[in-house]
């Protein structure tokens, strides 16, 4: 079994030979992680903003109308909307 020192020397030698590649990979991982964290942290705010915008503009994602005199079982319309 090889010693730990041998593994460190081998790893450092490979790192020196491929330094540009290692740095490029590290930059890509850093950018990807930062972008993912930035975008996922704004999703809660974005949903709240959409709801507020729709309310102010009186815009609807879905509008349901029931004809005059028609009856619908209690909770039926809510169940249909939830299934969408």
C-alpha angles and dihedrals in degrees: 000000000000121000124250090246091060091053091049093049091048092048094049092048091052091046092053091049093050101031095132092051092048092050092048091051092047091051092050092049090048094049093046093049092047093047092048092048092047095049097044093048091058096051094088092049091045093055091050090048092051092050092049092047093049091049094050094046093042089234121153133204089205130007122195123196127188119202121249111276094013120129130210126189113258111270094011096110091046090051092051092050092048090052090057 
